[in-house]
Amino acid sequence: MQTDIKRKLKQLAKKQAISKGLTIAATLALTYGPGGIIGKLLKIAGSKWVIGYFIKRRVK
């Protein structure tokens, strides 16, 4: 029983570490890097011009 608890604790710690690591990596990708590449792509994709282009294209 003691080994089961240790194994479960290790698994939980591993899940939390991976989750925290992914969160930090995603935050860095959105904010840092060469001008926040992902953030800039999201900004372009969400711009009124791009949205308007796709709406006009869809209507035709």
PDB file of N, CA, C and O in Angstrom:
ATOM      1  N   MET A   1       0.829  -1.192   0.000  1.00  0.00           N
ATOM      2  CA  MET A   1       0.000   0.000   0.000  1.00  0.00           C
ATOM      3  C   MET A   1       0.873   1.255   0.000  1.00  0.00           C
ATOM      4  O   MET A   1       0.559   2.252  -0.650  1.00  0.00           O
ATOM      5  N   GLN A   2       1.961   1.178   0.737  1.00  0.00           N
ATOM      6  CA  GLN A   2       2.874   2.321   0.813  1.00  0.00           C
ATOM      7  C   GLN A   2       3.467   2.628  -0.560  1.00  0.00           C
ATOM      8  O   GLN A   2       3.629   3.793  -0.924  1.00  0.00           O
ATOM      9  N   THR A   3       3.791   1.574  -1.326  1.00  0.00           N
ATOM     10  CA  THR A   3       4.374   1.796  -2.652  1.00  0.00           C
ATOM     11  C   THR A   3       3.344   2.383  -3.608  1.00  0.00           C
ATOM     12  O   THR A   3       3.692   3.179  -4.481  1.00  0.00           O
ATOM     13  N   ASP A   4       2.076   1.998  -3.453  1.00  0.00           N
ATOM     14  CA  ASP A   4       1.020   2.568  -4.295  1.00  0.00           C
ATOM     15  C   ASP A   4       0.892   4.067  -4.065  1.00  0.00           C
ATOM     16  O   ASP A   4       0.736   4.839  -5.011  1.00  0.00           O
ATOM     17  N   ILE A   5       0.957   4.468  -2.809  1.00  0.00           N
ATOM     18  CA  ILE A   5       0.849   5.891  -2.472  1.00  0.00           C
ATOM     19  C   ILE A   5       2.034   6.654  -3.059  1.00  0.00           C
ATOM     20  O   ILE A   5       1.866   7.735  -3.623  1.00  0.00           O
ATOM     21  N   LYS A   6       3.245   6.080  -2.921  1.00  0.00           N
ATOM     22  CA  LYS A   6       4.429   6.739  -3.475  1.00  0.00           C
ATOM     23  C   LYS A   6       4.321   6.869  -4.992  1.00  0.00           C
ATOM     24  O   LYS A   6       4.658   7.907  -5.561  1.00  0.00           O
ATOM     25  N   ARG A   7       3.849   5.808  -5.639  1.00  0.00           N
ATOM     26  CA  ARG A   7       3.716   5.822  -7.097  1.00  0.00           C
ATOM     27  C   ARG A   7       2.694   6.870  -7.532  1.00  0.00           C
ATOM     28  O   ARG A   7       2.916   7.597  -8.499  1.00  0.00           O
ATOM     29  N   LYS A   8       1.582   6.942  -6.818  1.00  0.00           N
ATOM     30  CA  LYS A   8       0.556   7.929  -7.154  1.00  0.00           C
ATOM     31  C   LYS A   8       1.057   9.351  -6.927  1.00  0.00           C
ATOM     32  O   LYS A   8       0.764  10.251  -7.713  1.00  0.00           O
ATOM     33  N   LEU A   9       1.818   9.550  -5.846  1.00  0.00           N
ATOM     34  CA  LEU A   9       2.390  10.874  -5.588  1.00  0.00           C
ATOM     35  C   LEU A   9       3.376  11.268  -6.687  1.00  0.00           C
ATOM     36  O   LEU A   9       3.401  12.417  -7.129  1.00  0.00           O
ATOM     37  N   LYS A  10       4.191  10.298  -7.122  1.00  0.00           N
ATOM     38  CA  LYS A  10       5.136  10.578  -8.205  1.00  0.00           C
ATOM     39  C   LYS A  10       4.400  10.949  -9.485  1.00  0.00           C
ATOM     40  O   LYS A  10       4.787  11.890 -10.178  1.00  0.00           O
ATOM     41  N   GLN A  11       3.337  10.210  -9.800  1.00  0.00           N
ATOM     42  CA  GLN A  11       2.560  10.506 -11.000  1.00  0.00           C
ATOM     43  C   GLN A  11       1.919  11.884 -10.911  1.00  0.00           C
ATOM     44  O   GLN A  11       1.913  12.634 -11.888  1.00  0.00           O
ATOM     45  N   LEU A  12       1.383  12.217  -9.747  1.00  0.00           N
ATOM     46  CA  LEU A  12       0.756  13.523  -9.558  1.00  0.00           C
ATOM     47  C   LEU A  12       1.785  14.643  -9.700  1.00  0.00           C
ATOM     48  O   LEU A  12       1.524  15.663 -10.339  1.00  0.00           O
ATOM     49  N   ALA A  13       2.963  14.441  -9.094  1.00  0.00           N
ATOM     50  CA  ALA A  13       4.022  15.447  -9.189  1.00  0.00           C
ATOM     51  C   ALA A  13       4.474  15.619 -10.641  1.00  0.00           C
ATOM     52  O   ALA A  13       4.740  16.734 -11.089  1.00  0.00           O
ATOM     53  N   LYS A  14       4.557  14.505 -11.367  1.00  0.00           N
ATOM     54  CA  LYS A  14       4.966  14.564 -12.770  1.00  0.00           C
ATOM     55  C   LYS A  14       3.931  15.324 -13.597  1.00  0.00           C
ATOM     56  O   LYS A  14       4.295  16.153 -14.432  1.00  0.00           O
ATOM     57  N   LYS A  15       2.649  15.051 -13.375  1.00  0.00           N
ATOM     58  CA  LYS A  15       1.585  15.755 -14.096  1.00  0.00           C
ATOM     59  C   LYS A  15       1.640  17.248 -13.823  1.00  0.00           C
ATOM     60  O   LYS A  15       1.517  18.061 -14.739  1.00  0.00           O
ATOM     61  N   GLN A  16       1.827  17.606 -12.549  1.00  0.00           N
ATOM     62  CA  GLN A  16       1.873  19.024 -12.194  1.00  0.00           C
ATOM     63  C   GLN A  16       3.085  19.708 -12.811  1.00  0.00           C
ATOM     64  O   GLN A  16       2.992  20.846 -13.270  1.00  0.00           O
ATOM     65  N   ALA A  17       4.229  19.014 -12.822  1.00  0.00           N
ATOM     66  CA  ALA A  17       5.441  19.595 -13.400  1.00  0.00           C
ATOM     67  C   ALA A  17       5.270  19.813 -14.902  1.00  0.00           C
ATOM     68  O   ALA A  17       5.661  20.855 -15.429  1.00  0.00           O
ATOM     69  N   ILE A  18       4.693  18.839 -15.583  1.00  0.00           N
ATOM     70  CA  ILE A  18       4.472  18.972 -17.026  1.00  0.00           C
ATOM     71  C   ILE A  18       3.490  20.100 -17.306  1.00  0.00           C
ATOM     72  O   ILE A  18       3.695  20.900 -18.218  1.00  0.00           O
ATOM     73  N   SER A  19       2.431  20.159 -16.522  1.00  0.00           N
ATOM     74  CA  SER A  19       1.426  21.205 -16.705  1.00  0.00           C
ATOM     75  C   SER A  19       2.033  22.586 -16.505  1.00  0.00           C
ATOM     76  O   SER A  19       1.799  23.498 -17.298  1.00  0.00           O
ATOM     77  N   LYS A  20       2.809  22.732 -15.449  1.00  0.00           N
ATOM     78  CA  LYS A  20       3.436  24.023 -15.164  1.00  0.00           C
ATOM     79  C   LYS A  20       4.441  24.384 -16.259  1.00  0.00           C
ATOM     80  O   LYS A  20       4.522  25.539 -16.677  1.00  0.00           O
ATOM     81  N   GLY A  21       5.198  23.400 -16.717  1.00  0.00           N
ATOM     82  CA  GLY A  21       6.170  23.631 -17.782  1.00  0.00           C
ATOM     83  C   GLY A  21       5.508  24.076 -19.074  1.00  0.00           C
ATOM     84  O   GLY A  21       5.988  24.991 -19.743  1.00  0.00           O
ATOM     85  N   LEU A  22       4.398  23.423 -19.423  1.00  0.00           N
ATOM     86  CA  LEU A  22       3.677  23.809 -20.636  1.00  0.00           C
ATOM     87  C   LEU A  22       3.095  25.208 -20.510  1.00  0.00           C
ATOM     88  O   LEU A  22       3.094  25.974 -21.474  1.00  0.00           O
ATOM     89  N   THR A  23       2.602  25.539 -19.328  1.00  0.00           N
ATOM     90  CA  THR A  23       2.054  26.875 -19.102  1.00  0.00           C
ATOM     91  C   THR A  23       3.133  27.938 -19.275  1.00  0.00           C
ATOM     92  O   THR A  23       2.913  28.960 -19.924  1.00  0.00           O
ATOM     93  N   ILE A  24       4.287  27.688 -18.694  1.00  0.00           N
ATOM     94  CA  ILE A  24       5.396  28.642 -18.806  1.00  0.00           C
ATOM     95  C   ILE A  24       5.855  28.759 -20.259  1.00  0.00           C
ATOM     96  O   ILE A  24       6.108  29.862 -20.743  1.00  0.00           O
ATOM     97  N   ALA A  25       5.962  27.624 -20.955  1.00  0.00           N
ATOM     98  CA  ALA A  25       6.394  27.645 -22.355  1.00  0.00           C
ATOM     99  C   ALA A  25       5.399  28.416 -23.224  1.00  0.00           C
ATOM    100  O   ALA A  25       5.799  29.193 -24.090  1.00  0.00           O
ATOM    101  N   ALA A  26       4.114  28.200 -22.991  1.00  0.00           N
ATOM    102  CA  ALA A  26       3.094  28.908 -23.771  1.00  0.00           C
ATOM    103  C   ALA A  26       3.149  30.404 -23.493  1.00  0.00           C
ATOM    104  O   ALA A  26       3.018  31.215 -24.409  1.00  0.00           O
ATOM    105  N   THR A  27       3.341  30.768 -22.229  1.00  0.00           N
ATOM    106  CA  THR A  27       3.428  32.182 -21.865  1.00  0.00           C
ATOM    107  C   THR A  27       4.636  32.835 -22.528  1.00  0.00           C
ATOM    108  O   THR A  27       4.540  33.944 -23.055  1.00  0.00           O
ATOM    109  N   LEU A  28       5.763  32.148 -22.499  1.00  0.00           N
ATOM    110  CA  LEU A  28       6.960  32.695 -23.131  1.00  0.00           C
ATOM    111  C   LEU A  28       6.777  32.825 -24.638  1.00  0.00           C
ATOM    112  O   LEU A  28       7.217  33.806 -25.238  1.00  0.00           O
ATOM    113  N   ALA A  29       6.129  31.840 -25.250  1.00  0.00           N
ATOM    114  CA  ALA A  29       5.918  31.897 -26.699  1.00  0.00           C
ATOM    115  C   ALA A  29       5.007  33.058 -27.078  1.00  0.00           C
ATOM    116  O   ALA A  29       5.185  33.670 -28.131  1.00  0.00           O
ATOM    117  N   LEU A  30       4.040  33.361 -26.230  1.00  0.00           N
ATOM    118  CA  LEU A  30       3.114  34.448 -26.539  1.00  0.00           C
ATOM    119  C   LEU A  30       3.710  35.822 -26.269  1.00  0.00           C
ATOM    120  O   LEU A  30       3.377  36.785 -26.959  1.00  0.00           O
ATOM    121  N   THR A  31       4.581  35.925 -25.279  1.00  0.00           N
ATOM    122  CA  THR A  31       5.040  37.243 -24.866  1.00  0.00           C
ATOM    123  C   THR A  31       6.473  37.564 -25.267  1.00  0.00           C
ATOM    124  O   THR A  31       6.771  38.703 -25.628  1.00  0.00           O
ATOM    125  N   TYR A  32       7.355  36.590 -25.211  1.00  0.00           N
ATOM    126  CA  TYR A  32       8.761  36.862 -25.495  1.00  0.00           C
ATOM    127  C   TYR A  32       9.124  36.372 -26.885  1.00  0.00           C
ATOM    128  O   TYR A  32       8.289  36.390 -27.790  1.00  0.00           O
ATOM    129  N   GLY A  33      10.334  35.944 -27.056  1.00  0.00           N
ATOM    130  CA  GLY A  33      10.774  35.517 -28.377  1.00  0.00           C
ATOM    131  C   GLY A  33      11.003  36.743 -29.243  1.00  0.00           C
ATOM    132  O   GLY A  33      10.986  37.868 -28.744  1.00  0.00           O
ATOM    133  N   PRO A  34      11.217  36.537 -30.527  1.00  0.00           N
ATOM    134  CA  PRO A  34      11.414  37.679 -31.414  1.00  0.00           C
ATOM    135  C   PRO A  34      10.121  38.466 -31.607  1.00  0.00           C
ATOM    136  O   PRO A  34       9.417  38.289 -32.602  1.00  0.00           O
ATOM    137  N   GLY A  35       9.829  39.306 -30.680  1.00  0.00           N
ATOM    138  CA  GLY A  35       8.624  40.133 -30.768  1.00  0.00           C
ATOM    139  C   GLY A  35       7.344  39.387 -30.461  1.00  0.00           C
ATOM    140  O   GLY A  35       6.262  39.844 -30.829  1.00  0.00           O
ATOM    141  N   GLY A  36       7.441  38.259 -29.802  1.00  0.00           N
ATOM    142  CA  GLY A  36       6.238  37.481 -29.496  1.00  0.00           C
ATOM    143  C   GLY A  36       5.568  36.997 -30.770  1.00  0.00           C
ATOM    144  O   GLY A  36       4.482  37.455 -31.125  1.00  0.00           O
ATOM    145  N   ILE A  37       6.219  36.071 -31.453  1.00  0.00           N
ATOM    146  CA  ILE A  37       5.762  35.604 -32.766  1.00  0.00           C
ATOM    147  C   ILE A  37       4.311  35.142 -32.722  1.00  0.00           C
ATOM    148  O   ILE A  37       3.501  35.553 -33.554  1.00  0.00           O
ATOM    149  N   ILE A  38       3.984  34.300 -31.768  1.00  0.00           N
ATOM    150  CA  ILE A  38       2.616  33.771 -31.696  1.00  0.00           C
ATOM    151  C   ILE A  38       1.637  34.897 -31.401  1.00  0.00           C
ATOM    152  O   ILE A  38       0.546  34.940 -31.969  1.00  0.00           O
ATOM    153  N   GLY A  39       2.022  35.806 -30.518  1.00  0.00           N
ATOM    154  CA  GLY A  39       1.153  36.938 -30.212  1.00  0.00           C
ATOM    155  C   GLY A  39       0.891  37.798 -31.435  1.00  0.00           C
ATOM    156  O   GLY A  39      -0.231  38.259 -31.646  1.00  0.00           O
ATOM    157  N   LYS A  40       1.923  38.016 -32.244  1.00  0.00           N
ATOM    158  CA  LYS A  40       1.744  38.810 -33.464  1.00  0.00           C
ATOM    159  C   LYS A  40       0.845  38.089 -34.461  1.00  0.00           C
ATOM    160  O   LYS A  40       0.012  38.717 -35.113  1.00  0.00           O
ATOM    161  N   LEU A  41       1.009  36.777 -34.583  1.00  0.00           N
ATOM    162  CA  LEU A  41       0.148  36.020 -35.495  1.00  0.00           C
ATOM    163  C   LEU A  41      -1.306  36.085 -35.055  1.00  0.00           C
ATOM    164  O   LEU A  41      -2.206  36.226 -35.883  1.00  0.00           O
ATOM    165  N   LEU A  42      -1.534  35.982 -33.746  1.00  0.00           N
ATOM    166  CA  LEU A  42      -2.900  36.090 -33.237  1.00  0.00           C
ATOM    167  C   LEU A  42      -3.466  37.480 -33.487  1.00  0.00           C
ATOM    168  O   LEU A  42      -4.647  37.634 -33.796  1.00  0.00           O
ATOM    169  N   LYS A  43      -2.613  38.491 -33.350  1.00  0.00           N
ATOM    170  CA  LYS A  43      -3.059  39.862 -33.583  1.00  0.00           C
ATOM    171  C   LYS A  43      -3.453  40.056 -35.045  1.00  0.00           C
ATOM    172  O   LYS A  43      -4.469  40.686 -35.341  1.00  0.00           O
ATOM    173  N   ILE A  44      -2.655  39.519 -35.947  1.00  0.00           N
ATOM    174  CA  ILE A  44      -2.960  39.629 -37.374  1.00  0.00           C
ATOM    175  C   ILE A  44      -4.230  38.857 -37.707  1.00  0.00           C
ATOM    176  O   ILE A  44      -5.090  39.353 -38.434  1.00  0.00           O
ATOM    177  N   ALA A  45      -4.349  37.640 -37.174  1.00  0.00           N
ATOM    178  CA  ALA A  45      -5.523  36.805 -37.461  1.00  0.00           C
ATOM    179  C   ALA A  45      -6.794  37.437 -36.915  1.00  0.00           C
ATOM    180  O   ALA A  45      -7.875  37.239 -37.469  1.00  0.00           O
ATOM    181  N   GLY A  46      -6.672  38.188 -35.841  1.00  0.00           N
ATOM    182  CA  GLY A  46      -7.847  38.806 -35.241  1.00  0.00           C
ATOM    183  C   GLY A  46      -8.120  40.213 -35.730  1.00  0.00           C
ATOM    184  O   GLY A  46      -9.052  40.869 -35.263  1.00  0.00           O
ATOM    185  N   SER A  47      -7.310  40.680 -36.669  1.00  0.00           N
ATOM    186  CA  SER A  47      -7.499  42.055 -37.139  1.00  0.00           C
ATOM    187  C   SER A  47      -8.785  42.179 -37.953  1.00  0.00           C
ATOM    188  O   SER A  47      -9.261  41.206 -38.539  1.00  0.00           O
ATOM    189  N   LYS A  48      -9.327  43.366 -37.979  1.00  0.00           N
ATOM    190  CA  LYS A  48     -10.582  43.619 -38.694  1.00  0.00           C
ATOM    191  C   LYS A  48     -10.427  43.349 -40.187  1.00  0.00           C
ATOM    192  O   LYS A  48     -11.357  42.855 -40.824  1.00  0.00           O
ATOM    193  N   TRP A  49      -9.270  43.666 -40.748  1.00  0.00           N
ATOM    194  CA  TRP A  49      -9.053  43.472 -42.175  1.00  0.00           C
ATOM    195  C   TRP A  49      -9.156  41.996 -42.546  1.00  0.00           C
ATOM    196  O   TRP A  49      -9.830  41.640 -43.512  1.00  0.00           O
ATOM    197  N   VAL A  50      -8.487  41.142 -41.777  1.00  0.00           N
ATOM    198  CA  VAL A  50      -8.497  39.705 -42.070  1.00  0.00           C
ATOM    199  C   VAL A  50      -9.895  39.136 -41.883  1.00  0.00           C
ATOM    200  O   VAL A  50     -10.368  38.359 -42.712  1.00  0.00           O
ATOM    201  N   ILE A  51     -10.553  39.519 -40.800  1.00  0.00           N
ATOM    202  CA  ILE A  51     -11.910  39.031 -40.547  1.00  0.00           C
ATOM    203  C   ILE A  51     -12.849  39.491 -41.662  1.00  0.00           C
ATOM    204  O   ILE A  51     -13.659  38.706 -42.155  1.00  0.00           O
ATOM    205  N   GLY A  52     -12.745  40.760 -42.060  1.00  0.00           N
ATOM    206  CA  GLY A  52     -13.568  41.280 -43.148  1.00  0.00           C
ATOM    207  C   GLY A  52     -13.315  40.548 -44.454  1.00  0.00           C
ATOM    208  O   GLY A  52     -14.256  40.266 -45.196  1.00  0.00           O
ATOM    209  N   TYR A  53     -12.065  40.239 -44.743  1.00  0.00           N
ATOM    210  CA  TYR A  53     -11.707  39.516 -45.965  1.00  0.00           C
ATOM    211  C   TYR A  53     -12.389  38.152 -46.008  1.00  0.00           C
ATOM    212  O   TYR A  53     -12.969  37.770 -47.024  1.00  0.00           O
ATOM    213  N   PHE A  54     -12.314  37.426 -44.899  1.00  0.00           N
ATOM    214  CA  PHE A  54     -12.915  36.095 -44.879  1.00  0.00           C
ATOM    215  C   PHE A  54     -14.436  36.143 -44.902  1.00  0.00           C
ATOM    216  O   PHE A  54     -15.073  35.257 -45.471  1.00  0.00           O
ATOM    217  N   ILE A  55     -15.022  37.159 -44.296  1.00  0.00           N
ATOM    218  CA  ILE A  55     -16.481  37.290 -44.328  1.00  0.00           C
ATOM    219  C   ILE A  55     -16.936  37.575 -45.757  1.00  0.00           C
ATOM    220  O   ILE A  55     -17.896  36.967 -46.232  1.00  0.00           O
ATOM    221  N   LYS A  56     -16.255  38.497 -46.450  1.00  0.00           N
ATOM    222  CA  LYS A  56     -16.614  38.818 -47.834  1.00  0.00           C
ATOM    223  C   LYS A  56     -16.434  37.599 -48.729  1.00  0.00           C
ATOM    224  O   LYS A  56     -17.252  37.342 -49.612  1.00  0.00           O
ATOM    225  N   ARG A  57     -15.374  36.860 -48.500  1.00  0.00           N
ATOM    226  CA  ARG A  57     -15.091  35.680 -49.308  1.00  0.00           C
ATOM    227  C   ARG A  57     -16.163  34.609 -49.083  1.00  0.00           C
ATOM    228  O   ARG A  57     -16.567  33.925 -50.023  1.00  0.00           O
ATOM    229  N   ARG A  58     -16.608  34.470 -47.868  1.00  0.00           N
ATOM    230  CA  ARG A  58     -17.608  33.465 -47.526  1.00  0.00           C
ATOM    231  C   ARG A  58     -18.976  33.832 -48.113  1.00  0.00           C
ATOM    232  O   ARG A  58     -19.733  32.949 -48.517  1.00  0.00           O
ATOM    233  N   VAL A  59     -19.294  35.126 -48.159  1.00  0.00           N
ATOM    234  CA  VAL A  59     -20.589  35.586 -48.662  1.00  0.00           C
ATOM    235  C   VAL A  59     -20.701  35.347 -50.162  1.00  0.00           C
ATOM    236  O   VAL A  59     -21.773  35.003 -50.660  1.00  0.00           O
ATOM    237  N   LYS A  60     -19.589  35.529 -50.886  1.00  0.00           N
ATOM    238  CA  LYS A  60     -19.606  35.376 -52.354  1.00  0.00           C
ATOM    239  C   LYS A  60     -19.921  33.994 -52.734  1.00  0.00           C
ATOM    240  O   LYS A  60     -19.979  33.679 -53.922  1.00  0.00           O
TER     241      LYS A  60
END
